[in-house]
Each structure stands twice: as C-alpha cells, then as structure tokens.
Amino acid sequence: PEGVNVIGFGLSLERPTMIKYKIDNIRDLVGHKVNLDMVKKNPICRIEKTGGVSERQLQVLNKRYDNIESRLGYIQQKLKNLGIKTDSNSLASNSSQSSLPLDIVIRMNPARACRSPVYAVKLLRKAYSVFTSNHTHSSVNKPGSVQLPETGVERGVAEVKVTLIYANVNNTEVAIGNTHIQGDGNLLRYVTRLVDERKDTGLYETLPKPQLHAVDDIIDRLTNTSKHNVTTLVSGQLSKHNFLLPEADRPNLADILAASLSEEHGLGGGAVSAWMKRVNQVLDKN
C-alpha cells in the first residue's frame, strides 16, 4: 500500500547447501524424496572444544545432533518395517523387507469422497491379493458416495487389507501400522511403490528423472484439491496433450491422481472424458 515500506530478506540456506554437497535438484535436499543416509552422513558442523561459553554451546549442539540422529534411526526403522529402504535418489521399496499381510486404513471425509482409494485398490490388485472393507465412523451421519469394490478375496488369506472409514477428518488420512501419511497424492505414491516391489508399473519412480520431477510437480500442485484448481490444471494440459505430461504416450501417477479428483468434482466432456477413459483402461489392465 502507499506509504508502506517493506524489506524482504532470507538466509538462503538451501542453495549454498546444494552447491556444497553437489546436489543439482532441491527435491533431493528437502521433501519426501530426501535420502536419509545423505542427511546422516553429512552432519552439522562441529566446533572444537575451547572451554567456557563455547564448550557449553558445543554441548548443546552435540545434544541436538544426537537427538536428530536418534530420530533418523527411528524413521529408518519404521521405513524398514514398511518394506521401504533409502537409496541415492529416493525412498524405494525392498521386497525382501516387506511385511505381509499389510493393513492400510484410509480415513476420509464423506463430504469430499475422492476416488483415490478405489484407484489405489486397482493398483494393488495388479500385484497382491487384496481384501477391502467399508465403514462409517460415529463422528459422521452417513457414508460418502465412494465405496471400495469387493475383490472376492477372503480377509484371512489376503496379502493386503484395505479399509475405508468415513470420519470427521479434514484431509485424507492413511495409516499403515504405526506410520501415518496424509493426502490422496501420498496414498497413491505409497501404493505405487508397494506394487513396484513385484511389478514395474512404469507410473512413477521408474520413469526417467525429468518425467518423474514433472509428475511430482503436478502431484504437489494437486494438493489444492479445489474444483477450480483441478479444472484449470486438467483442462489446460488436455487442451494441448493426450495426458498431463507433454508428449507422454501413457498415463502416469499424476494422471491417476488428477482423474480421481476430476471424478470427485464431476468433470467430463470431450477431451477430459476420453482422457479419463484411457486412465481407467490402464488401471483395469493386469
């Protein structure tokens, strides 16, 4: 506003860190794809002990570092229990560590019943025997419009058990044992990694790096699940391409997430309907 002076500044810690450790993509430094081994092996700077105030400061820093290292070890153990390991680029799956049977519990608000859990089940059935169930928590009056399909697999023999619970939650919440994740995009990310343990879906982490980064960009943009945002993104891309990624010849995880949100908002007609049909054909194919 007129008459108001503003000074903007920042420490810019990320870019110098990227230069120091020769990291060329910021997603390898911050975010869900950070390599925990890299974080652990490149600790904070340690100061030489000189006594007095400096020594006390060093003790504080050491305590903080030990706390961070302890938490990293705890996170790595949790990932190991989920059958997930860390490599140089991302959190990837390791079939030798997978713990089956696996329980996946999805909590969703009935007012915004997205089809991502249904799509997740379709993906899982490409590689696992899956049991599904639907429930409504007492915190809501009635279930949402989306229900997980029956798979014909009995609970006692299923490798993966998926439960959809309609409850009074703000965002989609997913629990796998003691691990919790949020959001439809992260649900589909997790499920795709799990399927890739047994069968290369070609939908996400096995894509070439430029495509993988583009897919992550779209998924991150779709954390805003409003109808306006979904319509703008989907319509804008499909007006020029067959899929959300330019020059792609088949759907990927970004298409699957966007299609689930498009169904939630009732988008359709023309290019959108044809695109959604192509996405579902890939999901339904074993």
N, C-alpha and C positions, 0 to 999 in steps of 0.2 A: 504493500500500500504506500501511497505517497507520504513522505516524511518519515518512513521507517527504514533504518539501515540494518542490514543483516550481514554477518560474517559466517561463511561456511568453511569448515576445515575438517581434516581427518588424519589419522596416523598412517593410513595406507600400509597396513602390516602384511596384507596378503601378497601383493605384487613383489615386494622385496624378498619375501619368503620363497615365492615361486622361483625367483632368479637364483637365490642361494642354493636351493635343492634341485635346480634344473627341472622344474615342473612346468610343462607347457599348457596345461589345462586346469583351470581353477577348480573343476569338479573333482580332480584328484587330490585337492587340498582341503576342501570343505564340502559338506553334503553327504548324502547316503552312500556314495561310492568311494569314500576315503579308505585307503589302505592302512589298517590299524598297525601293521608291522612297521610301516614307514614312520608313523607317529611315535611308536615306541622306541625305534632305533635312532631317532633324531630328537633327543630330549631338550628341554630348555637349557639355556646357558648356565653353567655352574661357576660361582665366584670363589676364588681362593680364600681360605680362612685367614683372617688377619687379626681376630680378636675384637672385643668391644662390640660396637653397634653393627659393624659389618658381619661379625660372626653370628649375631642374633638374626640378622637379615638372611644370612645363608641358611640357618636352621629352619627359618620359615619357608624359604624356597625349597629346601630339601623335603620338608614335610609335605608341601604342596605337590612336588614331583612324585613322591612315594604314593600319595593319595590318587594322583592321576594314573600312575602305573597300576595301582591296585584295581581301579575301576576298569582300565583297559583289559586287564586279565579277566575280570568278571564278565565283561562284554564278550570277550573271545570265547569264554567257556559257554556262555549262553548260545552264541552262534554255533559252536561245536555241537551242542545238544540238539540244535535245529538242523544239523547236517550242512552247515554253511561254513566255508573257510574263506580266508583272505588271500588274494594273490596280488600281483603288481599293479593291477588296474581297478579291481572291483571286488565286491563281495560275491563270490561264486559258490556254487553248490558242490558238495563232495559226496558221492553216493555211498562211499564206504563208511561215512559217518552218519548217514541218515537214520533216524529213529522212527520206526514204524511199529504199530499203527500211529498215525498222526491225527490229532484233533484240531480242527480250525473252527473257531467260534466267531461269527460275524454279528455285530450289533448294529442295527440300522434304524433310523427314524422313519416311521411309516409315512410321514408327510413328504419325504423325498426318497421314494423307493427306486433306487438306481438298479440297473440290471447287471452291474459288475459282478455280484455273487453268482448269478446264473452263468455268465461268461467264464468266471473262474472255475466253476464245476465242469463246464465243457472242456476247458484246457486240461484240467486234472485227469479227466477220463481218457485223454489220449495216452496216458502212461500208467495210471493207477486204477485199482478198483475203489470206487467211491460210494459211500453211503451219505445220504442227505436227510435232514430233518428241518422242520419249520416250527417256530414257537413265537408266542406273543407275551411279552412281559406285562406284569400288572400295572406298570407305570404308564401304559397307553391303553386307549379304549378299544382299538381294533388294529388288525394287521395291515400292512401295506399291500399294494397291488401285485408286488413281485413275490413269487414263491419258488424255492428251489425245486427242480424237477426230480421225480423219483428215478432212481437208477437201476432198480431191480437187484441191487447188491444188499445182502443182509449185513447188519451192523457188526456182528461178530466176526465176519471174515473180511471186512473192508480194510484196505491199507490206509485210506484217508477218510476221515469222518468230518463232514462239513455241516455246521449248524447255523441257521439264520434265525436271529432273535430280533423281533421288533421291540424297541425300547425307547425311552425318552433320552436320546443322545443327540448332540449337535451334529457330529460328523460320523461317518462310517468308522467303526472301531473293530479291530481284528485281534483276537487273542490266540496265540499258538503256544500252549503250555504257559510258562511264566513270561513270555515275550509278548509285547503289545505294539501294534502299529496302527496308524490312522490314515484314512483316506482311501478312496477307490483305486487310485493310481498305485499306491503302495501295496494294496491287496493283490492287484494283477501282477506287479513286479515280483512279489514273493512267489506267487503260484507259478509264474513262467520259469523262474529259476528252479523251482522244485521239479517241474516237468522236464526241464533241460538236463536233469541228472540222468534221465533214462532215454530221452528222445530230443534231438535238436529241433526245436520249434522254428528257429530262424526268425523269431519275433522280437527278440530284444538283445541280450548280451552277446550273442554270436554274430550280430550284424557288424559290418565294417565300422570302425570308430567314428567317421564323420556322420554316418547314418544313426549310430547309437546316440551320439550327442544331440542330433536333431530330434530324435524320438524323446529323449529326456527333456528337451526344451518344451516340446508340445505337452508332455505329461505334466510338467511343472506349471505351464500356463493353464492347464485344466484343473488345477487345484481350486480355481474360481469356477464353481460348478453352476453359476447362474445361467439362465437361458440365453441372455444377451451375449455373454462371453462365448458359450458353446456355439451358438448360431453364427456369430461373427467369424470364429476360427474355422469352423467346418465349411461354411458356405464360401468363405474366401479362398480356402485351399482347393475345394472341389470345383470351383469355377474355372480352375486352370489345370487341375490334375485329376487322375483317377483315384489317388489315395492322398493322405495328408502330407506325405513326403514327396517332393517333386521327383519325377522320373522313377518312382517305385513301381514295381510290377506286381506286387502282392501286399496284403495288409501287414502291419506290424503292431506292436503293443499300443502305440499311440492311436491307431485306428480303432482298436478294440475298446479302449477306454472311451474315446470320443463317441463311438457307436452306442455304448451303454448309456452315456449321458444324453445322446440325441434321442434315444428311445424314451428315456425318462421325461424329456421335455416335449415329446410328441413331434419332433422334427421329421420332415419327409418331403416327398415330391421330387421328381426329376432326378438330378444327379445325386442327391442325398439318399434317396430310396435305392437307387442302383448300387451305390457305394455300400450301404448297409447290407444289401443282399450279398455282395461279394465278401464282406467281412464274415457274415454268418456261414457262408459256404466253407470258408477256411476253418472256422470253429467246429463245424459239424463233421469235418473230414477227419478220419482217424489216421 
